[in-house]
Amino acid sequence: MPPQTFECCVCGETVSKRQSLDMGVDSSGEPRRACKVHEEAKAHKTEKDIREERGRKLEKKKEEERQEYFHRSSGSFEDAMKPKCWHCQKPGVKESEFFSRLMINMEKIRMLSKGSKNFFDEQFNAAKMTHEEYASEVVLQLIDVRELEEWKLNQLIRDFAQKQAAQFGGFALICVGCAKEFGVLRKPIELSSEQMSNWMVVAELMRPDIKKQAAAEINCSNQKN
């Protein structure tokens, strides 16, 4: 069987595959080749080599990120399910859970102080108690990353799987410290006086359940002592 031949796209001469270099495809999808001696062919080969090398490095980096993720996720199921900051990877507690504990602790302090009316002391002591409970954990916020530039998202989230989740869902779980560092800390919602009143009504509706939980924890602690 005779060797396959091509028409050089530079000079028009008939050349074999061994005598020519790949030049991509033309507008109709047909392969283009050129004699090895042409400068155009040498330049195209150099550019192609650079692109291929860049592609290999990118694929290698992605594979390393995948391996790092699977290695980190190979611990116990409980560790894998614990929420973590997607930047520093420190274990954390979601903001909603933190504030639920804060409300319960505030109610416990009210019960233990037998009805003290000093709201600011209650708030301070409840905050101190809650931070002590989560001393080894960071407070996590759900941050909107849809408007972040790609380079900033790559710096904020280095884990392969977490980055994909953020790109797909548009949100990331970031601790307050890292959110401040990257300038993505979620701003507090500004409420009107009417909205504030509505929230106070909701808080009062929740209070029976909070008091019940607080009383149960105090009772449990007394039995242990």
C-alpha positions, 0 to 999 in steps of 0.5 A: 500500500503506497504511503499517504500523501498530502499537498503542501499548503504553502508551496503546493508540492506533494509530500508524505506525512513524514516529510511534512508537519501538521498545520491544522485543518482548513475551512472544510475540515480537511487536514492541512500539512506543509513541508518541514522546510517552510518557516510557517510550518516550523512556527506552527509546530512551535505554537502547537507544542506550547499549547499542548505543554500548557494543556498538559500542565493544566491537566496535571494541576487538575489531577493533583487537586482531585487527588488532594480532595479525595485524600482529604475526604478519605477520613471518617464519615463524620469528618467528611460531613462537618462543614468547613470554610472553603478557603482555609478548610477550618471546621466551622459552624453555620451562621444560623446554627451559631445564632440559634445557640446564642438565643438559647444561651441568652435564655439560659442566662436569664433563667439562671440569673432569675429574671435579671433585666440587664439586656446588655449583660445577658447579650455579652455573657451569652455571646461569650458562652457561645464562642466558648462552645465553638472555640475550635470552630469558625463561623461560616457564612454563605457568600454569593460568588456569582459576581466574583472575577475568575482570578479572585474565585481561584484564590478564594477557593482552591479545592477542585470539588468546592470550586466546581460547586461554587461555580455551579451553585453561585455560592460558597461557604466561607468563614467570617475571617476569610470573607473579611480578608477577601472583601466578600463579607456579607453585609448585615441586612438593614431593616426598617422599624416596621421590619424590626417590629415584625422580627421581634414578633417572630422572636417572641413566637419562637421563644417558648421552644427556645425556653424549653431547650434552655430549661432542658439543658440546665436540667441536664447540667444539674443532674450531671453535677 
